[in-house]
Amino acid sequence: MKPVDKKIYLASKSPRRRELLRQIGIDFELLLLRSDGPRGADVTEDVLPGEAPAVYVARVAREKAAFAYTLQFRRHLTPRAVLSADTTVTIDGEILGKPANPNEAKAMLRRLSGRTHQVLTSVAVHHADFTGQVTQVSDVRFCPLSEAAIDAYCATQEPYDKAGGYGIQGLAAQFIEHIEGSHSGIMGLPLFETAQLLRQAGLPLP
């Protein structure tokens, strides 16, 4: 009997998602989409006019998974399940993306200081006839932050590749008073929901 192929394709550049998949024993190969260049991005991450945060994050994850699924056939790769995810931070109904510079990062942290915001991560899986998706929402409350603390944090490299300008798995953990939801979801991949999707797609997870 031919052994079951347990490997998936991960359509994400995030090192945190790689770490989280390894944590639950998921073997994967990267299938990266183009994010820039002369022909532009394979999937745009621009927020559409009037697009709500939950709609936005679900759309981006879904479009990335769909594009990557077709890409494996165009590249003549071994057909496998494709997983993609997207994470966004929102407060007062506004999406906070990745800060481009220290001024943007500091402005974001000032907004988060002493308040509760939401982190939304949407996971999409395509495999053969299966198409599944789930969006996980967590509430995160920051303690009040001093200007000195904000300046010190933004002097590191940590804020600049993360939605909302912070990473819960790094130095910013000291700012977080309370979370309600999924710690791994805040990092970028809710593991409970991800494992459920992969099982539904037919992968032989424990």
Secondary structure as the mmCIF struct_conf table of DSSP 4:
data_model
#
loop_
_struct_conf.conf_type_id
_struct_conf.id
_struct_conf.beg_label_comp_id
_struct_conf.beg_label_asym_id
_struct_conf.beg_label_seq_id
_struct_conf.end_label_comp_id
_struct_conf.end_label_asym_id
_struct_conf.end_label_seq_id
HELX_LH_PP_P HELX_LH_PP_P1 LYS A 2 VAL A 4
STRN STRN1 ILE A 8 LEU A 10
HELX_RH_AL_P HELX_RH_AL_P1 PRO A 15 GLN A 23
TURN_TY1_P TURN_TY1_P1 ILE A 24 GLY A 25
STRN STRN2 PHE A 28 LEU A 30
HELX_LH_PP_P HELX_LH_PP_P2 LEU A 32 ARG A 34
BEND BEND1 ASP A 36 GLY A 37
TURN_TY1_P TURN_TY1_P2 PRO A 38 ARG A 39
BEND BEND2 ASP A 42 VAL A 43
HELX_LH_PP_P HELX_LH_PP_P3 ASP A 46 LEU A 48
TURN_TY1_P TURN_TY1_P3 PRO A 49 GLY A 50
HELX_RH_AL_P HELX_RH_AL_P2 PRO A 53 ARG A 74
TURN_TY1_P TURN_TY1_P4 ARG A 75 HIS A 76
HELX_LH_PP_P HELX_LH_PP_P4 LEU A 77 PRO A 79
STRN STRN3 VAL A 82 ILE A 91
TURN_TY1_P TURN_TY1_P5 ASP A 92 GLY A 93
STRN STRN4 GLU A 94 LEU A 96
BEND BEND3 ALA A 100 ASN A 101
HELX_RH_AL_P HELX_RH_AL_P3 PRO A 102 LEU A 112
TURN_TY1_P TURN_TY1_P6 SER A 113 GLY A 114
BEND BEND4 ARG A 115 ARG A 115
STRN STRN5 THR A 116 HIS A 127
TURN_TY1_P TURN_TY1_P7 ALA A 128 ASP A 129
STRN STRN6 PHE A 130 PHE A 142
HELX_LH_PP_P HELX_LH_PP_P5 CYS A 143 PRO A 144
HELX_RH_AL_P HELX_RH_AL_P4 GLU A 147 CYS A 154
TURN_TY1_P TURN_TY1_P8 ALA A 155 ALA A 155
BEND BEND5 THR A 156 GLN A 157
HELX_RH_3T_P HELX_RH_3T_P1 GLU A 158 ASP A 161
BEND BEND6 LYS A 162 LYS A 162
HELX_RH_3T_P HELX_RH_3T_P2 ALA A 163 GLY A 165
TURN_TY1_P TURN_TY1_P9 ILE A 168 GLY A 170
HELX_RH_3T_P HELX_RH_3T_P3 LEU A 171 PHE A 175
STRN STRN7 ILE A 176 GLU A 180
BEND BEND7 GLY A 181 GLY A 181
HELX_RH_AL_P HELX_RH_AL_P5 HIS A 183 MET A 187
TURN_TY1_P TURN_TY1_P10 GLY A 188 GLY A 188
HELX_RH_AL_P HELX_RH_AL_P6 LEU A 191 GLN A 200
TURN_TY1_P TURN_TY1_P11 ALA A 201 GLY A 202
#
